Amino acid sequence: MHITDSHAHLYSEQFKPDRLDALHRAQEAGVRTIVMPNVDHSSIDAMLELEAQAPDTCFAMMGLHPCSVTRSFERDLYEVETWLGRRPFAAVGEAGLDLYWDKSLFAEQQEALKIQLEMAKKHQLPIVLHTREAFAETVALVEAAQDGTLRGVFHCFSGTPAEAEQAIKLGFLLGIGGVATFKNGGADKVLPGLDLKHLLLETDCPYLAPVPHRGKRNEPAYLPLVLRRVAELLGKDVEEVAEATTRNAAALFNL
């Protein structure tokens, strides 16, 4: 069985002691493809080093995370644009809006997202969206930028059925991760009404580990737990969900 982890920070410092072991565990669990979002300038070297070590498994994105947006974000986006023009990447991202921790830089986050949406169109790449406490605001910017060529995924989606419908109408996929296994995660109210063609699987490791590892470091080897939960909620075979979500990821990221 081939499973794709469409969003994993496997290059993170949290994996420094056992990164290659974690990669081996993932492969043993059937996770054969791992797509890695960039965070900011500080994560590029580690991400590209891991991609070089496992070029058939790990694929890098390039972008600026909303929580890394500062008042001098233009300098960071210049570096993102330079990298996008230098070599191929799977996507622009992760980009987006985050109002959970700090609202003081919201205007800068909005401008950074607008610029990255244009980068995605310019380079004909999908964009991977992080949205926390800011779904409506993110949708408004995506709607304004959508010219029929913009595509991507709302990663770590845990919204309402209406929000899922909004994202899908915009031509975007939904990234489903460990939250789907949480008792009050809300996936039971959203997933049963969705078609498999709209879904990707992800861990967002080292964050959001699925039950029964909740609260611990997450890793790609735990993705089958998410897979089984999604299959259960959709009333589908595990193999069918694995195949469909891997196919969706391959098409979106041109893998």
C-alpha positions as CSV (number, residue, x, y, z in Angstrom):
1,M,0.0,0.0,0.0
2,H,1.3,3.4,-1.0
3,I,0.3,6.3,1.2
4,T,1.3,10.0,0.7
5,D,1.9,12.4,3.6
6,S,1.1,15.6,1.9
7,H,2.3,17.9,4.7
8,A,5.2,16.9,7.0
9,H,8.0,19.0,8.7
10,L,10.3,16.0,8.8
11,Y,13.3,18.3,8.6
12,S,12.3,19.9,11.9
13,E,14.8,20.1,14.8
14,Q,12.5,17.7,16.7
15,F,13.7,14.9,14.3
16,K,17.4,15.7,14.6
17,P,18.1,12.6,16.8
18,D,16.4,10.1,14.6
19,R,15.4,11.7,11.3
20,L,16.6,8.8,9.0
21,D,15.0,6.3,11.4
22,A,11.7,8.2,11.2
23,L,12.0,8.1,7.4
24,H,12.6,4.3,7.6
25,R,9.6,3.8,9.9
26,A,7.5,5.8,7.5
27,Q,8.5,3.6,4.6
28,E,7.8,0.5,6.6
29,A,4.3,1.8,7.4
30,G,3.6,2.3,3.7
31,V,4.3,6.1,3.6
32,R,6.3,6.2,0.4
33,T,5.9,9.9,-0.5
34,I,6.4,12.9,1.9
35,V,5.8,16.5,0.8
36,M,7.6,19.0,3.0
37,P,6.3,22.6,3.5
38,N,8.8,25.4,4.1
39,V,8.4,27.7,7.1
40,D,10.9,30.6,6.5
41,H,14.5,31.2,5.6
42,S,15.8,29.3,8.6
43,S,14.2,26.0,7.5
44,I,15.4,25.9,3.9
45,D,18.8,24.3,4.3
46,A,17.5,21.4,6.5
47,M,14.5,20.8,4.2
48,L,16.6,20.7,1.1
49,E,19.3,18.5,2.7
50,L,16.6,15.9,3.6
51,E,15.2,16.1,0.1
52,A,18.7,15.4,-1.3
53,Q,19.1,12.4,1.1
54,A,15.8,10.9,0.0
55,P,15.0,12.3,-3.4
56,D,12.5,9.5,-4.3
57,T,10.5,10.0,-1.1
58,C,10.8,13.7,0.1
59,F,9.7,16.6,-2.0
60,A,10.1,20.3,-0.9
61,M,7.8,23.3,-1.2
62,M,8.9,26.9,-0.9
63,G,7.0,29.6,0.9
64,L,6.7,31.8,4.0
65,H,4.5,30.6,7.0
66,P,2.2,33.2,8.4
67,C,3.6,32.9,11.9
68,S,7.0,33.8,10.4
69,V,5.7,37.0,8.8
70,T,7.5,40.1,10.3
71,R,7.4,43.8,9.4
72,S,10.2,43.0,7.0
73,F,8.4,40.1,5.3
74,E,9.3,41.5,1.8
75,R,12.9,40.4,2.3
76,D,11.8,36.8,3.1
77,L,9.5,36.7,0.1
78,Y,12.3,38.0,-2.1
79,E,14.2,34.9,-1.0
80,V,11.2,32.7,-1.7
81,E,10.8,34.1,-5.2
82,T,14.6,33.6,-5.8
83,W,14.3,29.9,-4.9
84,L,11.2,29.4,-7.0
85,G,13.1,30.7,-10.0
86,R,16.1,28.6,-9.3
87,R,14.8,25.0,-9.3
88,P,11.5,22.9,-9.2
89,F,9.4,22.7,-6.1
90,A,6.2,20.8,-5.4
91,A,4.2,23.9,-4.3
92,V,4.3,27.4,-2.9
93,G,3.9,27.0,0.9
94,E,3.1,26.9,3.4
95,A,1.4,30.3,3.2
96,G,-1.8,31.6,4.8
97,L,-3.2,33.5,7.8
98,D,-2.9,32.8,11.5
99,L,-4.8,34.9,14.0
100,Y,-4.5,32.4,16.9
101,W,-1.3,33.7,18.5
102,D,-0.9,37.3,17.4
103,K,-3.2,39.7,15.5
104,S,-0.8,42.7,15.4
105,L,0.8,41.6,12.0
106,F,-2.5,40.7,10.3
107,A,-2.1,43.3,7.6
108,E,1.4,42.0,6.8
109,Q,0.1,38.4,6.8
110,Q,-2.6,39.4,4.3
111,E,-0.1,41.1,2.0
112,A,2.4,38.1,2.3
113,L,-0.4,35.7,1.3
114,K,-1.6,37.9,-1.6
115,I,2.0,37.9,-3.0
116,Q,2.4,34.2,-2.6
117,L,-0.9,33.5,-4.3
118,E,0.5,35.5,-7.3
119,M,3.7,33.5,-7.1
120,A,1.7,30.3,-7.3
121,K,0.0,31.5,-10.5
122,K,3.2,32.8,-12.0
123,H,5.1,29.6,-11.4
124,Q,2.1,27.4,-12.2
125,L,2.3,25.7,-8.8
126,P,-0.3,24.7,-6.2
127,I,-0.4,26.7,-3.0
128,V,-0.6,25.1,0.4
129,L,-2.7,27.1,2.8
130,H,-2.3,27.3,6.6
131,T,-5.4,29.0,8.1
132,R,-6.0,29.2,11.9
133,E,-8.8,31.3,13.3
134,A,-8.9,33.0,9.9
135,F,-10.7,30.8,7.4
136,A,-13.1,33.4,6.1
137,E,-10.3,35.9,5.7
138,T,-8.2,33.4,3.8
139,V,-11.1,32.4,1.6
140,A,-11.7,36.1,0.7
141,L,-8.1,36.5,-0.5
142,V,-8.2,33.3,-2.4
143,E,-11.5,34.2,-4.1
144,A,-10.0,37.6,-5.1
145,A,-6.9,35.9,-6.6
146,Q,-8.7,33.0,-8.3
147,D,-8.6,33.4,-12.1
148,G,-9.2,29.8,-12.9
149,T,-5.6,28.7,-12.7
150,L,-5.1,28.8,-8.9
151,R,-5.2,25.5,-7.1
152,G,-4.0,24.0,-3.9
153,V,-5.0,22.6,-0.5
154,F,-6.3,23.9,2.7
155,H,-4.0,21.9,4.9
156,C,-5.0,20.6,8.4
157,F,-8.6,21.2,7.5
158,S,-10.9,20.9,10.5
159,G,-13.7,23.2,9.5
160,T,-17.5,22.9,9.0
161,P,-19.3,21.3,6.1
162,A,-20.0,24.8,4.8
163,E,-16.3,25.7,4.9
164,A,-15.4,22.5,3.2
165,E,-17.9,23.4,0.4
166,Q,-16.3,26.9,0.1
167,A,-12.8,25.5,-0.3
168,I,-13.9,22.9,-2.8
169,K,-15.8,25.5,-4.9
170,L,-12.6,27.4,-5.1
171,G,-10.9,24.4,-6.7
172,F,-8.9,23.4,-3.6
173,L,-8.4,20.1,-1.8
174,L,-8.7,19.5,1.9
175,G,-5.8,18.1,3.9
176,I,-7.0,15.7,6.6
177,G,-4.7,14.9,9.5
178,G,-4.5,13.8,13.1
179,V,-7.4,16.1,14.3
180,A,-9.7,13.6,12.4
181,T,-8.9,11.0,15.1
182,F,-9.7,13.4,18.0
183,K,-13.0,12.7,19.9
184,N,-14.3,16.2,19.3
185,G,-12.3,17.0,16.1
186,G,-15.4,17.4,14.0
187,A,-14.4,15.1,11.2
188,D,-17.4,12.9,11.8
189,K,-19.6,15.8,10.8
190,V,-17.7,16.8,7.6
191,L,-16.0,13.8,6.0
192,P,-19.1,11.5,5.4
193,G,-20.5,14.1,3.0
194,L,-17.3,14.5,0.9
195,D,-16.0,12.7,-2.2
196,L,-12.6,11.1,-2.0
197,K,-11.4,13.2,-4.9
198,H,-11.3,16.3,-2.7
199,L,-9.0,14.8,0.0
200,L,-5.4,14.5,0.9
201,L,-3.9,12.8,4.0
202,E,-1.2,14.5,6.1
203,T,0.5,14.4,9.5
204,D,1.8,18.0,9.9
205,C,4.5,16.3,11.9
206,P,5.9,16.9,14.4
207,Y,2.5,18.5,15.4
208,L,-1.0,17.1,15.9
209,A,-0.2,13.4,16.5
210,P,-3.3,11.2,16.0
211,V,-4.9,9.1,18.8
212,P,-3.4,7.1,20.6
213,H,-0.2,9.3,20.3
214,R,-1.9,12.6,20.9
215,G,0.3,15.0,22.8
216,K,3.5,13.3,21.6
217,R,5.7,14.0,18.7
218,N,4.0,13.2,15.4
219,E,5.7,11.4,12.5
220,P,4.8,10.1,9.1
221,A,4.7,6.5,10.3
222,Y,1.5,7.5,12.2
223,L,-0.3,8.4,8.9
224,P,-2.0,5.0,8.7
225,L,-4.0,5.9,11.8
226,V,-5.4,8.9,10.0
227,L,-6.0,6.8,6.9
228,R,-8.0,4.2,8.9
229,R,-10.2,6.9,10.5
230,V,-10.9,8.6,7.2
231,A,-11.8,5.3,5.6
232,E,-14.1,4.5,8.6
233,L,-15.9,7.8,8.3
234,L,-16.3,7.5,4.5
235,G,-17.4,3.9,4.7
236,K,-14.6,3.0,2.2
237,D,-11.8,0.4,2.2
238,V,-8.5,1.5,3.5
239,E,-6.8,0.6,0.3
240,E,-9.2,2.6,-1.8
241,V,-8.6,5.7,0.4
242,A,-4.9,5.2,0.3
243,E,-4.9,4.9,-3.5
244,A,-7.2,7.9,-4.1
245,T,-5.5,10.3,-1.8
246,T,-2.1,9.3,-3.2
247,R,-3.4,9.9,-6.7
248,N,-4.8,13.3,-5.6
249,A,-1.4,14.3,-4.2
250,A,0.5,13.1,-7.2
251,A,-1.8,15.2,-9.5
252,L,-1.7,18.3,-7.3
253,F,2.0,18.4,-6.7
254,N,3.0,16.9,-10.1
255,L,4.9,14.1,-8.3
